[in-house]
Amino acid sequence: MTPLRAVSSRTASDTNLLKYAETARASSATVIGHYSTSFGLAARLLDSRVRTPVRTIYALVRIADEIVDGAATEAGVGIEEQRQLLDELELETERAIVRGYSTNLVVHAFAATARQCGIDSSLIAPFFASMRRDLDPTPFSAEGVAEYIYGSAEVIGLMCLRTFVHWSPRNDSELSVLEDGARHLGAAFQKINFLRDLSCDREVLGRNYFPGIDPLHLTDAQKNVILDDIDADLAIASAVLPLLPAGCRRAVAAAQGLFTRLSRRLRSTPANQLLRSRVRVPDGEKLMIALNSTIGRGAWKR
């Protein structure tokens, strides 16, 4: 009877873990649904095998970001406590990847993705380092901003890429090109959001991600130099789209199309208006961009 009881117990345990994992994944989908219409729209274009892992990445990134971008402060959490929360979240993430379990549903879901797709501390540690940097009032240097962008955005692109190629492996040469494209796309996204959030970053959070530039006196010439750099990033990322697996190509194309449109809108918006309003793309245009990404040249090819 003992062997039978052991089998029965193991089966029940496995069922419990599967149910817990499913709940964890659902919690990640809830996070993206509440926080990002743009990222959420692009994620819906992903192949089902990739969609859930990408959502788990976004959810972890979002809850870490909320520690430093307002929610924790509004709850009365001080700067030192915010640092402690980041440390605890990073440690719990690393432990969950090792043990395969976390009491934090978002961390549990991310850890499962990390274990499956090979996301490790080489990408996780830089991300949390950038989150901590947001709690440091020291002005950024050019080198500091580059390091911050790598940790806060480029590694997110690299994490997503690892989920993309998990089911559709690429050779070392192709992977190197894709990694370069993922980094440039992540950097473009972040730099665009720096411009879009110019007012909030300065007035509410006390940050300036543009060394040597006073946001209060940003000129059109300075803005256009920034946008030239962003457009160069987008061009590099666009060139590698054909190498991406078909299951993610349309979603990446949609995200890139959206930020390309944002870049154009920022270029046509006078610099002095960026401190008064946040540039956005209307929902109708977002849907058209998503539609165009599904029928664009090569979008359906495998």
C-alpha positions as CSV (number, residue, x, y, z in Angstrom):
1,M,0.0,0.0,0.0
2,T,2.9,2.4,0.7
3,P,3.9,2.8,-3.0
4,L,0.3,3.5,-4.0
5,R,0.0,6.1,-1.3
6,A,3.2,7.7,-2.5
7,V,2.0,7.9,-6.1
8,S,-1.3,9.3,-5.0
9,S,0.4,12.0,-2.9
10,R,2.8,13.0,-5.6
11,T,0.0,13.3,-8.1
12,A,-2.0,15.6,-5.8
13,S,1.1,17.6,-5.2
14,D,1.8,18.0,-8.9
15,T,-1.8,19.1,-9.5
16,N,-1.5,21.7,-6.7
17,L,1.7,23.1,-8.2
18,L,0.2,23.2,-11.7
19,K,-2.8,25.1,-10.4
20,Y,-0.5,27.5,-8.5
21,A,1.6,28.1,-11.6
22,E,-1.5,28.8,-13.6
23,T,-2.7,31.3,-11.0
24,A,0.7,32.9,-11.0
25,R,0.6,33.3,-14.8
26,A,-2.9,34.8,-14.6
27,S,-1.6,37.4,-12.1
28,S,1.1,38.5,-14.6
29,A,-1.6,38.9,-17.3
30,T,-3.6,41.0,-14.9
31,V,-0.6,43.3,-14.3
32,I,0.0,44.0,-17.9
33,G,-3.7,44.4,-18.5
34,H,-3.9,47.1,-15.9
35,Y,-0.7,48.9,-16.6
36,S,0.0,48.9,-20.4
37,T,-2.4,49.2,-23.3
38,S,0.5,49.4,-25.8
39,F,2.6,46.5,-24.5
40,G,-0.5,44.5,-23.9
41,L,-1.7,45.1,-27.5
42,A,1.7,43.9,-28.9
43,A,1.7,40.9,-26.5
44,R,-1.6,39.7,-27.9
45,L,0.1,39.3,-31.3
46,L,2.6,36.9,-29.9
47,D,2.4,33.2,-30.4
48,S,0.6,31.6,-27.4
49,R,3.8,29.8,-26.4
50,V,5.7,33.1,-26.1
51,R,2.9,35.4,-25.0
52,T,2.7,34.1,-21.4
53,P,6.5,34.1,-20.7
54,V,6.7,37.7,-22.0
55,R,3.8,38.7,-19.8
56,T,5.7,37.3,-16.8
57,I,8.7,39.4,-17.6
58,Y,6.7,42.5,-17.9
59,A,4.9,41.9,-14.6
60,L,8.1,41.5,-12.6
61,V,9.6,44.6,-14.2
62,R,6.4,46.6,-13.5
63,I,6.2,45.7,-9.8
64,A,9.9,46.6,-9.4
65,D,9.3,49.8,-11.2
66,E,6.4,50.8,-9.0
67,I,8.7,50.6,-6.0
68,V,10.7,53.5,-7.3
69,D,8.2,55.4,-9.5
70,G,5.4,56.4,-7.1
71,A,3.3,53.6,-5.6
72,A,5.6,52.9,-2.7
73,T,6.1,56.6,-2.0
74,E,2.3,57.1,-2.0
75,A,2.1,54.3,0.5
76,G,4.4,56.2,2.8
77,V,7.5,54.1,2.1
78,G,10.8,56.0,2.5
79,I,13.8,55.9,0.2
80,E,15.8,53.5,2.4
81,E,12.8,51.2,2.7
82,Q,12.4,51.3,-1.1
83,R,16.0,50.2,-1.5
84,Q,15.3,47.4,1.0
85,L,12.2,46.3,-1.0
86,L,14.2,46.2,-4.2
87,D,16.9,44.1,-2.5
88,E,14.3,41.7,-1.1
89,L,12.5,41.4,-4.5
90,E,15.8,40.7,-6.3
91,L,16.8,38.1,-3.7
92,E,13.4,36.5,-3.8
93,T,13.6,36.3,-7.6
94,E,17.0,34.7,-7.6
95,R,15.9,32.2,-4.9
96,A,12.7,31.4,-6.8
97,I,14.7,30.6,-9.9
98,V,16.8,28.1,-7.9
99,R,14.0,26.5,-5.9
100,G,11.2,26.7,-8.4
101,Y,8.7,28.3,-6.1
102,S,7.8,31.7,-4.6
103,T,5.0,32.9,-2.3
104,N,5.0,36.0,-4.6
105,L,2.8,35.0,-7.5
106,V,4.5,37.4,-10.0
107,V,7.9,36.3,-8.9
108,H,6.9,32.6,-9.2
109,A,5.6,33.1,-12.7
110,F,8.8,35.0,-13.8
111,A,11.0,32.3,-12.2
112,A,9.3,29.6,-14.2
113,T,10.0,31.6,-17.4
114,A,13.6,32.2,-16.3
115,R,14.2,28.5,-15.6
116,Q,12.7,27.5,-18.9
117,C,14.3,30.1,-21.1
118,G,17.7,30.6,-19.5
119,I,17.2,34.1,-18.0
120,D,19.8,34.4,-15.2
121,S,21.5,36.9,-13.0
122,S,23.5,38.4,-15.9
123,L,20.3,40.0,-17.0
124,I,18.5,40.3,-13.6
125,A,21.2,42.0,-11.7
126,P,21.6,44.9,-14.1
127,F,17.9,45.5,-14.1
128,F,17.7,45.8,-10.3
129,A,20.9,48.0,-10.3
130,S,19.1,50.5,-12.6
131,M,16.0,50.5,-10.4
132,R,18.2,51.3,-7.4
133,R,19.9,54.1,-9.4
134,D,16.5,55.8,-9.6
135,L,16.6,56.3,-5.9
136,D,20.0,58.0,-6.1
137,P,19.7,61.8,-6.5
138,T,23.2,62.2,-7.9
139,P,23.0,63.7,-11.4
140,F,23.6,61.3,-14.3
141,S,26.8,61.4,-16.4
142,A,26.6,60.3,-20.0
143,E,28.2,57.0,-19.0
144,G,25.8,56.6,-16.2
145,V,22.8,57.1,-18.4
146,A,24.1,54.4,-20.9
147,E,24.5,52.0,-18.0
148,Y,21.0,52.9,-16.7
149,I,19.4,52.3,-20.1
150,Y,21.2,49.0,-20.4
151,G,19.8,47.8,-17.1
152,S,16.3,49.3,-17.3
153,A,15.5,48.6,-20.9
154,E,18.1,46.7,-23.0
155,V,18.1,43.7,-20.7
156,I,14.3,43.5,-20.9
157,G,14.7,43.1,-24.7
158,L,17.3,40.4,-24.1
159,M,15.0,38.6,-21.7
160,C,12.2,38.7,-24.2
161,L,14.5,37.5,-26.9
162,R,15.4,34.4,-24.9
163,T,11.8,33.5,-24.7
164,F,11.5,34.0,-28.5
165,V,14.3,31.7,-29.4
166,H,13.6,29.1,-26.8
167,W,11.2,27.3,-29.2
168,S,12.9,28.6,-32.4
169,P,16.7,28.4,-31.8
170,R,19.1,30.5,-33.9
171,N,22.7,29.8,-34.6
172,D,25.4,31.9,-32.7
173,S,25.8,34.4,-35.6
174,E,22.1,35.0,-35.9
175,L,21.7,35.2,-32.1
176,S,24.4,37.9,-31.9
177,V,22.6,40.0,-34.5
178,L,19.3,39.5,-32.7
179,E,20.8,40.5,-29.4
180,D,22.1,43.7,-30.9
181,G,18.7,44.5,-32.3
182,A,17.0,43.7,-29.0
183,R,19.3,46.1,-27.2
184,H,18.8,48.9,-29.6
185,L,15.0,48.5,-29.6
186,G,14.9,48.5,-25.8
187,A,17.2,51.6,-25.8
188,A,14.9,53.4,-28.3
189,F,11.8,52.6,-26.2
190,Q,13.5,54.0,-23.1
191,K,14.8,57.2,-24.7
192,I,11.4,57.9,-26.2
193,N,9.8,57.5,-22.8
194,F,12.4,59.9,-21.3
195,L,11.2,62.5,-23.7
196,R,7.5,61.7,-23.1
197,D,7.9,61.8,-19.3
198,L,10.1,64.9,-19.2
199,S,7.7,66.8,-17.0
200,C,6.9,64.0,-14.5
201,D,10.5,62.9,-14.2
202,R,11.6,66.5,-13.4
203,E,8.7,67.8,-11.4
204,V,7.5,64.7,-9.5
205,L,10.5,62.3,-9.3
206,G,13.4,64.9,-9.5
207,R,15.2,63.1,-12.3
208,N,17.0,64.2,-15.4
209,Y,18.1,61.5,-17.9
210,F,19.7,64.0,-20.3
211,P,23.1,65.1,-18.9
212,G,24.1,68.6,-19.9
213,I,20.5,69.5,-20.8
214,D,18.1,71.6,-18.7
215,P,14.6,70.2,-19.3
216,L,13.1,73.6,-18.5
217,H,15.1,75.0,-21.4
218,L,15.1,72.1,-23.9
219,T,15.5,73.5,-27.4
220,D,14.1,72.0,-30.6
221,A,17.7,71.4,-31.8
222,Q,18.5,69.4,-28.6
223,K,15.3,67.5,-28.9
224,N,16.0,66.6,-32.5
225,V,19.6,65.4,-31.7
226,I,18.0,63.0,-29.2
227,L,15.5,61.9,-31.7
228,D,18.2,61.3,-34.3
229,D,19.8,58.9,-31.9
230,I,16.5,57.2,-31.2
231,D,15.8,56.8,-35.0
232,A,19.2,55.2,-35.5
233,D,18.4,52.7,-32.7
234,L,15.0,51.9,-34.4
235,A,16.7,51.5,-37.8
236,I,19.1,48.9,-36.4
237,A,16.3,47.0,-34.7
238,S,14.2,47.1,-37.8
239,A,16.9,45.5,-39.9
240,V,16.9,42.4,-37.8
241,L,13.2,41.8,-37.7
242,P,13.4,39.2,-40.5
243,L,15.6,37.0,-38.3
244,L,13.0,36.8,-35.6
245,P,10.9,33.7,-35.2
246,A,7.5,34.1,-36.9
247,G,5.7,33.7,-33.6
248,C,7.0,36.9,-32.3
249,R,7.8,38.9,-35.4
250,R,4.4,40.6,-35.8
251,A,4.4,41.7,-32.1
252,V,7.9,43.2,-32.3
253,A,7.0,44.9,-35.5
254,A,3.9,46.4,-33.9
255,A,5.8,47.7,-30.9
256,Q,8.5,49.1,-33.2
257,G,5.8,50.7,-35.3
258,L,4.2,52.3,-32.3
259,F,7.4,53.8,-31.1
260,T,8.4,55.0,-34.6
261,R,5.1,56.8,-34.6
262,L,5.8,58.3,-31.2
263,S,9.2,59.4,-32.4
264,R,7.6,61.3,-35.3
265,R,5.0,62.9,-33.0
266,L,7.8,64.0,-30.7
267,R,9.7,65.5,-33.6
268,S,6.7,67.5,-34.6
269,T,5.9,68.7,-31.1
270,P,7.7,71.9,-30.0
271,A,10.3,71.2,-27.3
272,N,8.7,73.7,-24.9
273,Q,5.4,71.7,-25.0
274,L,7.0,68.5,-23.7
275,L,6.9,69.8,-20.2
276,R,3.2,70.5,-20.4
277,S,1.8,67.4,-22.1
278,R,2.7,63.8,-22.7
279,V,2.9,62.8,-26.3
280,R,0.8,59.7,-27.1
281,V,-0.6,57.8,-30.0
282,P,-4.4,57.6,-30.2
283,D,-5.9,54.1,-29.7
284,G,-7.2,54.1,-33.2
285,E,-3.8,54.6,-34.6
286,K,-2.4,51.9,-32.3
287,L,-4.9,49.4,-33.7
288,M,-3.9,50.3,-37.3
289,I,-0.2,49.9,-36.5
290,A,-1.0,46.5,-35.0
291,L,-3.1,45.5,-38.1
292,N,-0.3,46.7,-40.5
293,S,2.2,44.6,-38.6
294,T,0.1,41.4,-39.2
295,I,-0.2,42.0,-42.9
296,G,3.2,43.6,-43.6
297,R,5.7,42.1,-45.9
298,G,7.0,38.8,-44.6
299,A,4.9,39.0,-41.4
300,W,3.2,35.6,-42.2
301,K,6.3,33.8,-43.4
302,R,7.8,31.1,-41.2
